[in-house]
Amino acid sequence: MKTLGLAFAGLLLAAAPALADELIMSSWLPPKHPIVVNAFEPWAEEVEAVTEGRVTVRIMGKPLGSPPAHFDMARDGIADITYGLHSFTEDDRFNRARLGQFSFLGDDAIANSQAYWEIYGGKLDAAEEHEGTHLLGLFMHGPGLLHNNIRKIETPADLKGLKLRVPGGYVADLVEALGASPLFMSSPEVYEKLSRGVIDGVAFTYEAMTAFNLTDDIKYSMTVPGGIYNTTWFFVINEDKWESLSEEDRAAIDAISGAAFAERVGKAWNDADTVAMEEIGDKVDFYEASPEVVSALKEVAGKLEQDWTESLGEGYDGAAALAEFREMTGVALE
């Protein structure tokens, strides 16, 4: 009877489904942010589908650390999966990532993100700059604008003295070179600082104006074709956790990540920008930068691009990467 009981127990265990590998994803954007709702959550659902339930992703309602800490959190295993802006990291470990932060790169987040994944993820060897993790995605948003509540920027001199929130990286160098005062802070901090008058304006997308409730505190929003700037984002999983998954499941997850995720998240950004513009309507004065301002932007941007290219060292051609990027996104610089 004992032998039969053990055999029966063995059959039950063999018939029971294996426990799924649950991946914990730390998320610092608001839970209802369109990128969370329309990119990360559908991706997580698809992970479970393509692995036939063997792998699940639980997106935390509250982040496990500050936004700037999120890459290190994935690398160090504090969370399995994280995302964030390269420019939030204060050191220069993501120097080649700046490829996607410059001015005049493109107005379509899908094209931007696909070009970024192909070029930075390819010949600029993004994987090496993200050591300790496996890349699930690299992406960008739509065109970046400069918003403020002080004055319309009609000449380069109008930027002087404005205190502008920036996400770090290239745009911080850009606005400083143009005479404004860049102040770094993560996205969730902006509402309080803007409403209290600590800052005069912000470098943000259309979508961020509604996502972070800034419409009532912004009067003027300046655009240029191709964007005044952009931000670059990583989407990563801890390398050891990744290697613990089966080869079959890794292949299935990779197939819905990378280039496929660039298209998914790019569409989410585009749609969010469209909805935001409709919601804002005429509450804010949107205007295209004057030729004089565009000329000043191009002059400063050109110098910053050259400095970046020279900083890459042997083996990486930043100028060629930027030219290829703009060819892919359809931006022609005069």
Residue frames relative to the residue before (quaternion, step in Angstrom):
aa qw qx qy qz dx dy dz
M 1.0000 0.0000 0.0000 0.0000 0.00 0.00 0.00
K 0.6292 0.5390 -0.3300 0.4524 3.54 1.06 -0.84
T 0.6527 0.5158 -0.3061 0.4628 3.56 0.99 -0.90
L 0.6532 0.5100 -0.3103 0.4658 3.56 0.99 -0.84
G 0.6387 0.5330 -0.3207 0.4529 3.56 1.04 -0.84
L 0.6605 0.4960 -0.3072 0.4726 3.57 0.95 -0.84
A 0.6465 0.5201 -0.3205 0.4569 3.54 0.98 -0.81
F 0.6511 0.5142 -0.3118 0.4630 3.58 1.02 -0.88
A 0.6378 0.5213 -0.3186 0.4690 3.58 1.01 -0.84
G 0.6422 0.5273 -0.3229 0.4532 3.57 1.03 -0.77
L 0.6380 0.5221 -0.3207 0.4664 3.54 1.06 -0.79
L 0.6416 0.5270 -0.3238 0.4536 3.57 1.00 -0.81
L 0.6593 0.5039 -0.3061 0.4666 3.57 0.97 -0.88
A 0.6544 0.5139 -0.3172 0.4550 3.56 0.99 -0.82
A 0.6914 0.4813 -0.2783 0.4613 3.56 1.07 -0.74
A 0.5939 0.5883 -0.3697 0.4057 3.60 1.16 -0.53
P 0.4949 -0.6597 0.4682 0.3172 3.60 -0.95 0.77
A 0.5114 -0.6350 0.4793 0.3248 3.56 -1.05 0.74
L 0.5387 -0.6113 0.4639 0.3477 3.53 -1.12 0.67
A 0.4705 -0.6808 0.4840 0.2844 3.55 -0.98 0.85
D 0.4546 -0.6099 0.5647 0.3201 3.53 -1.28 0.46
E 0.1347 -0.7995 0.5819 0.0638 3.59 -0.50 1.15
L 0.1857 -0.7820 0.5900 0.0761 3.56 -0.73 1.13
I 0.2734 -0.7691 0.5600 0.1417 3.56 -0.78 1.04
M 0.1039 -0.8022 0.5878 0.0110 3.56 -0.70 1.13
S 0.2519 -0.7567 0.5873 0.1381 3.56 -0.74 1.09
S 0.0493 -0.8064 0.5888 -0.0257 3.57 -0.85 1.01
W 0.1696 -0.8273 0.5312 0.0679 3.58 -0.71 1.07
L 0.5261 0.5817 -0.4363 0.4410 3.61 1.21 -0.09
P 0.6323 -0.5118 0.3888 0.4326 3.62 -1.14 0.42
P 0.5897 -0.6192 0.3770 0.3560 3.64 -0.91 0.82
K 0.7216 0.4074 -0.2459 0.5028 3.60 1.13 -0.58
H 0.3490 0.7336 -0.5100 0.2826 3.60 1.23 0.20
P 0.5585 -0.6551 0.3851 0.3326 3.62 -0.86 0.89
I 0.6335 0.5200 -0.3526 0.4516 3.60 1.08 -0.52
V 0.6192 0.5113 -0.3374 0.4913 3.57 1.11 -0.64
V 0.7243 0.4636 -0.2467 0.4467 3.57 0.78 -1.10
N 0.8143 0.3115 -0.1254 0.4736 3.59 0.87 -0.95
A 0.7385 0.3344 -0.2406 0.5338 3.61 1.22 0.04
F 0.7659 0.3789 -0.2295 0.4660 3.59 0.50 -1.14
E 0.6829 0.4882 -0.3086 0.4472 3.60 0.84 -0.87
P 0.6646 0.4732 -0.3295 0.4752 3.67 0.87 -0.76
W 0.6115 0.5384 -0.3512 0.4613 3.59 1.07 -0.71
A 0.6520 0.5188 -0.3151 0.4544 3.59 0.91 -0.91
E 0.6478 0.5094 -0.3140 0.4715 3.58 0.99 -0.82
E 0.6711 0.4992 -0.3007 0.4582 3.56 1.00 -0.81
V 0.5591 0.5857 -0.3880 0.4402 3.59 1.13 -0.59
E 0.6692 0.4898 -0.3003 0.4712 3.56 0.87 -0.93
A 0.6639 0.5140 -0.3114 0.4450 3.60 0.96 -0.83
V 0.7334 0.4401 -0.2633 0.4463 3.60 0.74 -1.01
T 0.6931 0.4132 -0.2825 0.5187 3.60 1.20 -0.36
E 0.4214 -0.7323 0.4402 0.3041 3.57 1.32 0.22
G 0.7449 -0.4431 0.2102 0.4523 3.54 0.98 0.94
R 0.5082 0.6708 -0.4226 0.3364 3.58 1.23 -0.07
V 0.7654 0.1926 -0.1131 0.6036 3.59 1.23 -0.52
T 0.0302 -0.7790 0.6263 0.0064 3.56 -0.93 0.92
V 0.2507 -0.7473 0.5978 0.1461 3.55 -1.26 0.48
R 0.1189 -0.7793 0.6123 0.0600 3.57 -0.81 1.02
I 0.2093 -0.7815 0.5804 0.0926 3.56 -0.52 1.22
M 0.3840 -0.7563 0.4875 0.2072 3.54 -0.56 1.17
G 0.4905 -0.6711 0.4751 0.2889 3.57 -1.03 0.77
K 0.7619 0.1806 -0.1146 0.6113 3.55 1.25 -0.52
P 0.5269 -0.6537 0.4324 0.3288 3.60 -0.98 0.76
L 0.4620 -0.6803 0.5034 0.2653 3.55 -1.22 0.55
G 0.7875 0.0551 -0.0478 0.6120 3.57 1.31 0.06
S 0.6903 -0.4582 0.3438 0.4419 3.57 -1.29 0.00
P 0.6559 -0.5226 0.3526 0.4151 3.63 -1.11 0.50
P 0.6905 0.4752 -0.3235 0.4390 3.67 0.79 -0.80
A 0.6560 0.5328 -0.3172 0.4303 3.62 1.18 -0.42
H 0.4945 0.7431 -0.3949 0.2177 3.57 1.20 -0.34
F 0.6183 0.5098 -0.3901 0.4534 3.63 0.97 -0.49
D 0.6688 0.4987 -0.3053 0.4591 3.58 0.85 -0.94
M 0.6051 0.5681 -0.3539 0.4310 3.59 1.09 -0.66
A 0.6703 0.4616 -0.2972 0.4993 3.59 1.00 -0.76
R 0.6528 0.5237 -0.3209 0.4434 3.58 0.87 -0.89
D 0.7592 0.3926 -0.1959 0.4808 3.57 0.97 -0.92
G 0.5345 -0.6782 0.3784 0.3335 3.58 1.28 0.07
I 0.3601 0.7178 -0.5125 0.3040 3.58 1.17 0.41
A 0.7363 0.0560 -0.0563 0.6719 3.54 1.23 -0.65
D 0.5233 -0.6274 0.4606 0.3469 3.58 -1.14 0.49
I 0.8039 0.1093 0.0000 0.5846 3.57 0.90 -1.01
T 0.0678 0.7774 -0.6242 0.0375 3.57 -1.06 0.79
Y 0.1519 -0.7375 0.6425 0.1423 3.49 -1.41 0.11
G 0.1918 0.7958 -0.5653 0.1017 3.56 -1.23 0.25
L 0.5923 -0.5548 0.4495 0.3733 3.53 -1.37 -0.04
H 0.5068 -0.6399 0.4846 0.3143 3.55 -0.98 0.83
S 0.6814 0.5238 -0.2924 0.4194 3.56 0.98 -0.86
F 0.5412 0.6075 -0.4119 0.4104 3.61 1.23 -0.17
T 0.6252 0.5280 -0.3383 0.4647 3.58 1.21 -0.48
E 0.4089 -0.7815 0.4202 0.2133 3.57 -0.53 1.19
D 0.6689 0.4705 -0.3258 0.4744 3.62 1.08 -0.50
D 0.5931 -0.6154 0.4080 0.3210 3.59 -1.30 0.01
R 0.2669 0.8062 -0.4987 0.1737 3.59 1.15 0.46
F 0.7443 0.3587 -0.2025 0.5257 3.59 1.16 -0.59
N 0.1219 0.8427 -0.5177 0.0841 3.59 0.99 0.76
R 0.6883 0.4750 -0.2958 0.4616 3.61 0.87 -0.87
A 0.5468 0.6262 -0.3886 0.3973 3.58 1.23 -0.42
R 0.5419 0.6472 -0.3971 0.3603 3.61 1.17 -0.43
L 0.3855 0.7353 -0.4707 0.2987 3.58 1.23 -0.23
G 0.7898 0.3544 -0.1673 0.4718 3.58 0.86 -0.94
Q 0.5955 0.6012 -0.3609 0.3919 3.61 1.21 0.18
F 0.5449 0.6748 -0.3796 0.3218 3.59 1.21 -0.31
S 0.6232 -0.5315 0.4264 0.3838 3.53 -1.37 0.14
F 0.8435 0.2325 -0.1471 0.4613 3.56 -1.35 0.35
L 0.3527 0.7545 -0.4821 0.2719 3.59 0.85 0.98
G 0.7313 -0.3784 0.2572 0.5058 3.60 1.06 -0.57
D 0.3991 -0.7419 0.5024 0.1947 3.53 -1.18 0.67
D 0.6846 0.4612 -0.2751 0.4929 3.59 1.25 -0.18
A 0.4020 -0.7568 0.4628 0.2269 3.58 -0.53 1.16
I 0.5971 0.5457 -0.3769 0.4513 3.61 1.11 -0.52
A 0.6855 0.4697 -0.2858 0.4772 3.59 0.80 -1.01
N 0.6271 0.5407 -0.3349 0.4497 3.58 0.98 -0.85
S 0.7158 0.4672 -0.2607 0.4487 3.56 0.77 -1.08
Q 0.6437 0.5142 -0.3269 0.4631 3.59 1.01 -0.75
A 0.6537 0.4944 -0.3146 0.4789 3.59 0.97 -0.83
Y 0.6493 0.5302 -0.3177 0.4432 3.56 0.97 -0.84
W 0.6516 0.5037 -0.3160 0.4710 3.57 0.94 -0.88
E 0.6958 0.4888 -0.2896 0.4393 3.60 0.85 -0.93
I 0.7659 0.3880 -0.2183 0.4639 3.61 0.79 -0.97
Y 0.7079 0.4051 -0.2685 0.5126 3.60 0.76 -0.96
G 0.6828 0.4812 -0.2862 0.4694 3.57 0.98 -0.79
G 0.7115 0.4383 -0.2423 0.4930 3.57 1.24 -0.42
K 0.8620 0.1484 -0.0773 0.4786 3.55 -0.35 -1.26
L 0.6861 0.4375 -0.3052 0.4947 3.64 1.17 -0.35
D 0.3988 -0.7890 0.4230 0.1987 3.57 1.32 0.36
A 0.0278 -0.8338 0.5503 -0.0349 3.54 0.61 1.16
A 0.5918 0.5979 -0.3768 0.3876 3.60 1.02 -0.74
E 0.6441 0.5288 -0.3320 0.4420 3.60 0.99 -0.78
E 0.6851 0.4690 -0.2917 0.4750 3.60 1.04 -0.71
H 0.7085 0.3887 -0.2488 0.5339 3.59 1.27 -0.23
E 0.1230 0.8388 -0.5190 0.1094 3.57 1.10 0.71
G 0.7370 0.3643 -0.3034 0.4817 3.54 -0.98 0.90
T 0.7425 0.2692 -0.1854 0.5847 3.54 1.33 -0.08
H 0.3459 -0.6655 0.6019 0.2741 3.52 -1.38 0.10
L 0.4256 -0.7228 0.4894 0.2386 3.56 -0.84 1.00
L 0.1669 -0.7655 0.6167 0.0767 3.53 -0.87 1.05
G 0.8081 -0.1036 0.0858 0.5735 3.57 1.14 -0.56
L 0.0887 -0.7199 0.6848 0.0700 3.48 -1.40 0.46
F 0.1472 0.8274 -0.5260 0.1303 3.58 -0.68 0.94
M 0.2563 -0.7301 0.6173 0.1422 3.51 -1.43 0.23
H 0.4350 -0.6683 0.5209 0.3046 3.55 -1.27 0.27
G 0.6917 -0.4183 0.3513 0.4724 3.56 -1.25 -0.36
P 0.7819 -0.3608 0.2109 0.4625 3.60 -1.25 -0.08
G 0.3758 -0.7278 0.5331 0.2118 3.56 -0.96 0.92
L 0.1979 -0.7766 0.5921 0.0844 3.57 -1.06 0.86
L 0.3191 -0.6737 0.6092 0.2704 3.54 -1.39 0.07
H 0.0996 -0.7966 0.5963 0.0023 3.55 -0.66 1.19
N 0.1306 0.7921 -0.5949 0.0418 3.59 -1.07 0.62
N 0.3571 -0.7402 0.5303 0.2081 3.57 -1.26 0.31
I 0.5431 0.6283 -0.3869 0.4008 3.58 1.25 0.41
R 0.7893 -0.2124 0.1897 0.5440 3.60 0.66 -1.07
K 0.5549 -0.5619 0.4993 0.3564 3.50 -1.36 0.33
I 0.3433 -0.7363 0.5464 0.2033 3.58 -0.92 0.93
E 0.0102 0.8335 -0.5496 0.0562 3.57 -0.15 1.29
T 0.7608 0.1335 -0.1019 0.6269 3.58 1.26 -0.40
P 0.6515 -0.5075 0.3650 0.4298 3.63 -1.13 0.36
A 0.6113 0.5763 -0.3503 0.4142 3.61 1.08 -0.69
D 0.5986 0.5934 -0.3587 0.4012 3.59 1.15 -0.54
L 0.6094 0.5568 -0.3483 0.4442 3.58 1.24 -0.32
K 0.5539 0.6553 -0.3894 0.3350 3.56 1.12 -0.60
G 0.8281 0.2364 -0.2017 0.4666 3.52 -0.93 0.99
L 0.5371 0.6193 -0.4233 0.3857 3.61 1.16 -0.25
K 0.2998 -0.7290 0.5901 0.1747 3.56 -1.01 0.87
L 0.0016 -0.8423 0.5340 -0.0735 3.56 -0.27 1.30
R 0.3901 -0.6849 0.5619 0.2512 3.54 -0.93 0.92
V 0.0257 -0.7802 0.6249 -0.0071 3.55 -0.99 0.90
P 0.4613 -0.6800 0.4901 0.2910 3.61 -1.18 0.47
G 0.6371 -0.5065 0.3321 0.4768 3.59 1.22 0.35
G 0.7069 0.5017 -0.3105 0.3900 3.54 -1.27 -0.34
Y 0.8643 -0.1413 0.1093 0.4702 3.52 -1.24 -0.64
V 0.6930 0.4988 -0.3099 0.4182 3.59 0.75 -0.99
A 0.5754 0.5617 -0.3838 0.4540 3.60 1.14 -0.47
D 0.6676 0.4836 -0.2917 0.4851 3.57 0.96 -0.89
L 0.6378 0.5554 -0.3214 0.4260 3.57 1.01 -0.84
V 0.7342 0.4192 -0.2652 0.4636 3.60 0.64 -1.05
E 0.6090 0.5413 -0.3616 0.4532 3.59 1.09 -0.58
A 0.6562 0.5067 -0.3070 0.4674 3.58 0.98 -0.85
L 0.6895 0.4611 -0.2728 0.4873 3.58 1.17 -0.55
G 0.6598 -0.5689 0.2841 0.4004 3.59 1.27 0.16
A 0.5658 0.5761 -0.3985 0.4350 3.60 1.25 -0.05
S 0.4360 -0.6706 0.5309 0.2800 3.57 -1.31 0.23
P 0.2125 -0.7984 0.5489 0.1272 3.63 -0.37 1.17
L 0.0734 -0.7751 0.6272 0.0237 3.55 -0.99 0.91
F 0.2961 -0.7764 0.5294 0.1713 3.58 -0.58 1.11
M 0.2475 0.7164 -0.6393 0.1295 3.51 -1.15 0.81
S 0.5195 -0.6281 0.4722 0.3356 3.56 -1.16 0.56
S 0.7208 -0.4946 0.2849 0.3933 3.56 -1.21 0.52
P 0.6948 0.4872 -0.3199 0.4214 3.65 0.77 -0.85
E 0.6259 0.5582 -0.3388 0.4266 3.62 1.20 -0.33
V 0.5478 0.6963 -0.3765 0.2708 3.56 1.16 -0.60
Y 0.6289 0.5704 -0.3597 0.3870 3.60 0.84 -0.92
E 0.6891 0.4835 -0.2923 0.4538 3.58 0.77 -1.00
K 0.6910 0.4876 -0.2883 0.4491 3.58 0.86 -0.96
L 0.6688 0.4892 -0.3027 0.4710 3.60 1.01 -0.76
S 0.6887 0.4875 -0.2899 0.4516 3.59 0.86 -0.92
R 0.6984 0.4483 -0.2652 0.4909 3.59 1.15 -0.57
G 0.5142 -0.6741 0.4024 0.3453 3.60 1.26 -0.09
V 0.3673 0.7235 -0.5007 0.3016 3.57 1.21 0.33
I 0.7629 0.1489 -0.0960 0.6218 3.57 1.16 -0.66
D 0.4444 -0.6949 0.5075 0.2491 3.56 -1.25 0.53
G 0.8112 -0.0417 0.0734 0.5787 3.55 1.13 -0.52
V 0.3026 -0.7600 0.5629 0.1180 3.52 -1.33 0.02
A 0.3455 -0.6694 0.6123 0.2399 3.53 -1.23 0.59
F 0.2355 0.7708 -0.5411 0.2400 3.56 -0.38 1.27
T 0.5436 -0.5725 0.4989 0.3576 3.52 -1.40 0.09
Y 0.6686 -0.4118 0.3955 0.4763 3.56 -1.34 -0.14
E 0.6737 0.5467 -0.2917 0.4028 3.53 0.80 -1.11
A 0.6593 0.5394 -0.3197 0.4149 3.59 0.94 -0.88
M 0.5668 0.6084 -0.3907 0.3948 3.59 1.13 -0.53
T 0.7301 0.3724 -0.2333 0.5232 3.59 1.00 -0.75
A 0.6232 0.5625 -0.3487 0.4167 3.60 0.99 -0.78
F 0.7869 0.2690 -0.1375 0.5381 3.59 1.06 -0.74
N 0.5136 -0.7160 0.3794 0.2823 3.58 1.23 0.63
L 0.3478 0.7769 -0.4586 0.2553 3.59 0.91 0.92
T 0.4346 0.7550 -0.4388 0.2205 3.59 1.21 -0.35
D 0.6952 0.4846 -0.2898 0.4447 3.61 0.90 -0.85
D 0.7330 0.4108 -0.2311 0.4905 3.59 1.20 -0.36
I 0.6414 0.4580 -0.3233 0.5237 3.58 1.29 0.30
K 0.1819 -0.7909 0.5764 0.0950 3.58 -0.96 0.88
Y 0.8157 0.1564 -0.0316 0.5560 3.59 0.94 -0.90
S 0.0372 -0.7929 0.6082 -0.0107 3.57 -1.01 0.89
M 0.1719 -0.8180 0.5467 0.0493 3.56 -0.55 1.23
T 0.1190 -0.7892 0.6016 0.0345 3.53 -0.98 0.96
V 0.0567 -0.7317 0.6681 0.1229 3.53 -1.38 0.21
P 0.5784 -0.5674 0.4334 0.3946 3.62 -1.09 0.56
G 0.7913 0.2638 -0.2187 0.5064 3.57 -0.81 1.01
G 0.5604 -0.6372 0.3736 0.3747 3.57 1.26 -0.11
I 0.4666 -0.6541 0.5181 0.2933 3.56 -1.05 0.78
Y 0.7628 -0.0954 0.0944 0.6326 3.55 1.16 -0.69
N 0.1679 -0.7463 0.6160 0.1881 3.55 -1.32 -0.18
T 0.2966 -0.7080 0.5882 0.2542 3.56 -1.30 -0.01
T 0.2720 -0.7539 0.5782 0.1526 3.54 -1.15 0.64
W 0.1895 -0.8063 0.5598 0.0245 3.49 -1.00 0.99
F 0.2285 -0.7277 0.6278 0.1549 3.54 -1.23 0.63
F 0.0826 -0.7372 0.6684 0.0534 3.54 -1.31 0.51
V 0.1009 0.8533 -0.4849 0.1630 3.55 -0.13 1.31
I 0.2133 -0.7303 0.6313 0.1502 3.51 -1.38 0.35
N 0.5981 -0.5672 0.4307 0.3675 3.57 -1.08 0.73
E 0.5159 -0.6936 0.4071 0.2950 3.57 -0.75 1.06
D 0.6634 0.4960 -0.3205 0.4594 3.61 0.89 -0.84
K 0.6379 0.5151 -0.3311 0.4670 3.57 1.00 -0.79
W 0.6295 0.5401 -0.3210 0.4571 3.56 1.01 -0.85
E 0.7006 0.4695 -0.2770 0.4605 3.58 0.86 -0.95
S 0.6075 0.5645 -0.3604 0.4270 3.60 1.19 -0.40
L 0.5859 0.5559 -0.3710 0.4583 3.59 1.25 -0.30
S 0.5905 -0.5778 0.4183 0.3773 3.56 -1.16 0.49
E 0.6300 -0.5370 0.4021 0.3912 3.55 -1.21 0.48
E 0.6253 0.5471 -0.3274 0.4500 3.57 1.05 -0.78
D 0.7048 0.4573 -0.2717 0.4694 3.57 0.89 -0.92
R 0.6071 0.5391 -0.3580 0.4611 3.60 1.07 -0.65
A 0.6575 0.5054 -0.3110 0.4641 3.57 0.94 -0.87
A 0.6549 0.5136 -0.3153 0.4559 3.60 0.98 -0.82
I 0.6744 0.4815 -0.2949 0.4757 3.60 0.98 -0.81
D 0.6220 0.5385 -0.3388 0.4564 3.59 0.99 -0.76
A 0.6417 0.5569 -0.3267 0.4140 3.57 0.99 -0.80
I 0.7407 0.3582 -0.2275 0.5208 3.63 1.12 -0.53
S 0.6191 0.5119 -0.3335 0.4933 3.55 1.33 0.12
G 0.6795 0.5216 -0.3092 0.4130 3.61 -1.09 -0.53
A 0.8457 -0.0075 0.0442 0.5317 3.56 -0.74 -1.10
A 0.6400 0.5246 -0.3293 0.4547 3.60 1.02 -0.78
F 0.6716 0.4748 -0.3067 0.4791 3.58 0.97 -0.79
A 0.5758 0.5769 -0.3789 0.4383 3.61 1.09 -0.63
E 0.6674 0.4789 -0.3007 0.4846 3.59 0.97 -0.81
R 0.6561 0.5254 -0.3142 0.4413 3.58 0.93 -0.89
V 0.7311 0.4215 -0.2500 0.4747 3.58 0.77 -1.03
G 0.6000 0.5576 -0.3577 0.4484 3.59 1.12 -0.61
K 0.6460 0.4994 -0.3175 0.4821 3.57 0.99 -0.80
A 0.6311 0.5348 -0.3359 0.4505 3.59 1.00 -0.78
W 0.6418 0.5043 -0.3179 0.4825 3.61 1.01 -0.79
N 0.6610 0.5166 -0.3138 0.4447 3.58 0.84 -0.97
D 0.6806 0.4882 -0.2905 0.4627 3.56 0.85 -0.98
A 0.6510 0.5202 -0.3157 0.4538 3.57 1.01 -0.82
D 0.6295 0.5238 -0.3331 0.4673 3.59 1.03 -0.75
T 0.6483 0.5247 -0.3156 0.4526 3.58 0.95 -0.89
V 0.6661 0.4949 -0.2967 0.4726 3.58 0.89 -0.94
A 0.6523 0.5236 -0.3178 0.4464 3.59 0.96 -0.86
M 0.6540 0.5149 -0.3194 0.4529 3.59 0.91 -0.87
E 0.6458 0.5091 -0.3151 0.4739 3.57 1.03 -0.79
E 0.6711 0.5035 -0.2958 0.4567 3.57 0.97 -0.85
I 0.6758 0.4934 -0.2926 0.4628 3.58 0.98 -0.86
G 0.0898 -0.8370 0.5312 0.0957 3.57 0.99 -0.84
D 0.7778 -0.3108 0.2408 0.4903 3.57 -0.82 -0.99
K 0.3380 0.7541 -0.4967 0.2653 3.60 1.18 0.43
V 0.7573 0.2322 -0.1204 0.5984 3.56 1.23 -0.56
D 0.4183 -0.6962 0.5280 0.2482 3.56 -1.09 0.77
F 0.0844 -0.7854 0.6131 0.0094 3.57 -0.29 1.30
Y 0.1078 0.7979 -0.5838 0.1042 3.57 -0.81 0.97
E 0.4596 -0.6717 0.5086 0.2810 3.54 -1.18 0.65
A 0.5680 -0.6253 0.4177 0.3345 3.55 -0.96 0.89
S 0.5302 -0.6351 0.4685 0.3099 3.56 -1.10 0.77
P 0.6523 -0.5052 0.3758 0.4220 3.62 -1.18 0.38
E 0.6317 0.5400 -0.3344 0.4444 3.59 1.04 -0.74
V 0.6733 0.4742 -0.2944 0.4849 3.58 0.97 -0.84
V 0.6348 0.5245 -0.3333 0.4593 3.59 0.98 -0.82
S 0.6335 0.5341 -0.3264 0.4548 3.59 0.98 -0.81
A 0.6609 0.4956 -0.3035 0.4749 3.57 0.96 -0.85
L 0.6271 0.5362 -0.3268 0.4609 3.56 1.04 -0.81
K 0.6721 0.5042 -0.3006 0.4514 3.57 0.89 -0.93
E 0.6429 0.5289 -0.3309 0.4444 3.57 0.99 -0.80
V 0.6940 0.4529 -0.2745 0.4877 3.57 0.86 -0.96
A 0.6443 0.5335 -0.3230 0.4426 3.59 0.94 -0.89
G 0.6383 0.5405 -0.3264 0.4403 3.57 0.97 -0.84
K 0.6586 0.5018 -0.3064 0.4696 3.58 0.98 -0.83
L 0.6742 0.4927 -0.2966 0.4633 3.56 0.95 -0.87
E 0.6172 0.5266 -0.3423 0.4738 3.58 1.06 -0.69
Q 0.6570 0.5072 -0.3113 0.4629 3.58 0.94 -0.88
D 0.6373 0.5231 -0.3281 0.4610 3.58 0.95 -0.84
W 0.6568 0.5082 -0.3093 0.4634 3.57 0.97 -0.85
T 0.6399 0.5334 -0.3250 0.4477 3.57 0.92 -0.90
E 0.6910 0.4829 -0.2754 0.4620 3.56 0.92 -0.92
S 0.6511 0.5392 -0.3165 0.4302 3.59 1.16 -0.52
L 0.5804 0.6433 -0.3640 0.3417 3.58 1.19 -0.41
G 0.3723 -0.7441 0.4846 0.2701 3.57 1.11 -0.52
E 0.7367 -0.4202 0.2974 0.4385 3.54 -1.36 0.02
G 0.7514 0.4024 -0.3036 0.4259 3.51 -1.16 0.72
Y 0.7642 0.2698 -0.1697 0.5608 3.59 1.24 -0.27
D 0.1566 -0.7929 0.5866 0.0510 3.55 -0.69 1.13
G 0.2365 -0.8200 0.5087 0.1137 3.55 -0.03 1.32
A 0.6383 0.5359 -0.3352 0.4394 3.58 0.98 -0.82
A 0.6647 0.4892 -0.3009 0.4778 3.58 0.96 -0.86
A 0.6317 0.5335 -0.3317 0.4542 3.59 1.04 -0.77
L 0.6609 0.4957 -0.3048 0.4739 3.59 0.97 -0.84
A 0.6428 0.5177 -0.3258 0.4612 3.58 0.98 -0.82
E 0.6591 0.4967 -0.3071 0.4739 3.58 0.96 -0.84
F 0.6144 0.5535 -0.3403 0.4475 3.55 1.03 -0.82
R 0.7096 0.4544 -0.2694 0.4664 3.58 0.76 -1.03
E 0.5958 0.5414 -0.3699 0.4638 3.59 1.09 -0.53
M 0.6678 0.5001 -0.3002 0.4624 3.57 0.98 -0.84
T 0.7529 0.3796 -0.2152 0.4926 3.61 1.01 -0.73
G 0.5169 -0.6993 0.3835 0.3109 3.58 1.29 0.05
V 0.4720 0.6554 -0.4558 0.3741 3.59 1.15 0.54
A 0.0960 -0.7878 0.6078 0.0272 3.56 -0.82 1.05
L 0.2124 -0.7778 0.5806 0.1128 3.59 -0.65 1.10
E 0.4053 -0.7196 0.5091 0.2426 3.55 -0.87 0.95
